[in-house]
Amino acid sequence: MNDDIFIIHVQIGGFPIALRIPRSDEEKYRKAEKMVTKLTEMYYNEYSQHAYEDILKLVAFQLAVKVSEYELKEDTAPIAERIELLEKEIDAVLNQE
């Protein structure tokens, strides 16, 4: 069972972190590391006069906004599917006449 768990090393805010993760999730973790690095560099370039801790707070907030946007899209997906089905039913009824 532990065969699929392994350790990866990532850098977050310049700090090395070792994480035990499922091997199948490695790509997600690597992508997340790149996103954090990109946002950190962007905010650091824009707000270099601020403390690094404040920049990391901005990064965390930006990522939380992205998660929120994703969750809102997921919440509306079933509604969009239902609307498409209703449109097809309406078209079928109208085409019968």
JOMOWO-V632569 format. One record per residue. RES is the residue in one letter. PSI is psi in radians with two decimals (999 if undefined). OMEGA is omega as a letter, one per 20 degrees, with the letter a starting at -180 (none if undefined). D_LAST is the distance of its C-alpha to the last C-alpha in Angstrom with 2 decimals. Layout:
RES & PSI & OMEGA & D_LAST
RES & PSI & OMEGA & D_LAST
//
This chain:
M & -0.68 & r & 60.95
N & -0.02 & r & 62.79
D & -0.52 & a & 62.48
D & 0.09 & r & 59.33
I & 2.31 & r & 60.93
F & 3.04 & a & 63.02
I & 2.27 & r & 64.53
I & 2.74 & r & 63.38
H & 2.17 & r & 65.23
V & 2.82 & r & 63.42
Q & 2.09 & r & 64.70
I & 2.04 & a & 63.32
G & 0.55 & r & 64.95
G & 0.04 & a & 67.83
F & 2.21 & r & 68.53
P & 2.40 & a & 68.33
I & 2.30 & r & 66.47
A & 2.27 & a & 66.36
L & 2.39 & r & 63.24
R & 2.04 & a & 62.64
I & 2.80 & r & 59.04
P & 2.40 & a & 56.96
R & -0.63 & a & 57.23
S & -0.29 & a & 53.44
D & 0.04 & a & 53.27
E & -0.78 & a & 55.79
E & -0.71 & r & 53.31
K & -0.74 & a & 51.85
Y & -0.69 & r & 55.37
R & -0.72 & r & 56.45
K & -0.73 & r & 53.43
A & -0.72 & r & 54.13
E & -0.76 & r & 57.75
K & -0.68 & r & 56.75
M & -0.79 & a & 54.44
V & -0.75 & r & 57.23
T & -0.79 & a & 59.74
K & -0.82 & r & 57.56
L & -0.68 & r & 56.87
T & -0.80 & r & 60.53
E & -0.72 & a & 61.71
M & -0.86 & a & 59.27
Y & -0.60 & r & 60.36
Y & -0.72 & r & 64.00
N & -0.59 & a & 63.95
E & -0.59 & a & 62.43
Y & 0.81 & a & 64.51
S & -0.32 & r & 67.66
Q & -0.23 & a & 69.80
H & 2.78 & r & 68.19
A & 2.56 & a & 69.34
Y & -0.61 & r & 67.73
E & -0.70 & r & 66.70
D & -0.66 & r & 64.67
I & -0.72 & r & 62.95
L & -0.56 & r & 62.00
K & -0.72 & r & 60.57
L & -0.71 & r & 58.36
V & -0.82 & r & 57.23
A & -0.73 & a & 56.44
F & -0.76 & r & 54.46
Q & -0.73 & r & 52.47
L & -0.62 & r & 51.60
A & -0.65 & r & 50.59
V & -0.76 & r & 48.20
K & -0.71 & r & 46.64
V & -0.74 & r & 46.28
S & -0.76 & r & 44.68
E & -0.76 & a & 42.16
Y & -0.78 & a & 41.33
E & -0.67 & r & 40.94
L & -0.69 & r & 38.57
K & -0.73 & r & 36.37
E & -0.63 & a & 36.47
D & -0.55 & a & 35.53
T & -0.20 & a & 32.34
A & -0.82 & r & 31.24
P & -0.59 & r & 29.57
I & -0.77 & r & 27.68
A & -0.70 & r & 26.43
E & -0.74 & a & 25.32
R & -0.69 & r & 23.45
I & -0.74 & r & 21.71
E & -0.75 & r & 20.63
L & -0.75 & r & 19.22
L & -0.69 & r & 17.30
E & -0.74 & r & 15.93
K & -0.72 & r & 14.78
E & -0.75 & r & 13.13
I & -0.79 & r & 11.33
D & -0.73 & a & 10.31
A & -0.74 & r & 9.15
V & -0.77 & a & 6.98
L & -0.60 & a & 5.63
N & -0.34 & r & 5.48
Q & -0.46 & a & 3.79
E & 999 & none & 0.00
//
